[in-house]
Amino acid sequence: MLGVLALAVLLVLATDRFYGHSSIAFAAAIIMLIVANAPMLRFNCPKCGKNAFFRGPLVVPWPNRTCTRCGTDLDQVPSQNR
């Protein structure tokens, strides 16, 4: 996710530098970020369904080891998504 974020920023900066402002570059960057974020949205706690990457209103690029809602150890629970 962080790599795609850096690539998206570079795409927008390079397009702006060489071709001027482009809405197409922004749209491409948004689509790249949505596609890269999709697998993160499916990594949920098997007991309560809370996403492991969300920390309140913030999203971080590494998952919790324990669920912040129900306390399940996510390192020990077999995942259906892997």
N, C-alpha and C positions, 0 to 999 in steps of 0.2 A: 504494500500500500504506500509506504513512504517513497519507494522507487518510482511508482507511477505518479505520485504527487510531484516529485522533482521533475520527471519527464513532462508532465502537463505544464508546469511553470516554464520550463525551457522552451516548449513548443510555442506557448503564447509570447514569450519574450523574443524568440527568433522570428516569429511571424511579424510581430510588431516592428522589429528592427529592419527587416528586409522588405516587407510589403506594406507596412503601415497597419493601422488598427484593423482587425478582422474579427467579426462575430463568428465566423466559421471556426477559427482557431479556439475561441472560448467554448464553442459547442463541442468541438472534438475533445478538449480537455475535460469537460464535464462528463462526456460519455465514457472516456477512459477511466475516470475516477469512479463512476457508477459500476462499471464492469469489474474493476479491481476490488470494490467494496462488497460485491455480492456474496462471496464465500464467507466473509466475516459476519454477515447478517444471519447465517444459518447455524452458527456455533452457539447453541443455547443449552442451558441446564436441562438435563433430561427429567428432573423432578418438577421444577416450577416453570421452566421455559424462559427464564431471564437470560438475556444475551451476555456472554462472558466478556465482551469487549467494552461494554458501556459502564462508565463510572459516574453515575448520576447523569447530569446533562452532557458530560464529556465522553468522547470515544477515544480510546488509546489503541496503538497498534499491537499490543500483546494481551492475551486473555488472562483473566483471573484464574488462580489455581483453585480457589474455593468460591462457590456461589455466594454473592453478597446478600441474596434474599433468603435462601433456605439453608446455607452452610454446607452444601454437598461438596465433597472433595472431587473436583473435576479432573484431577490427575488420575484418579482410580476408577472413574466411571468410563466404561467402554462407550465410545461415541459412534452414533449411527452414520455420521457424515464423513468419517475417515475411510 
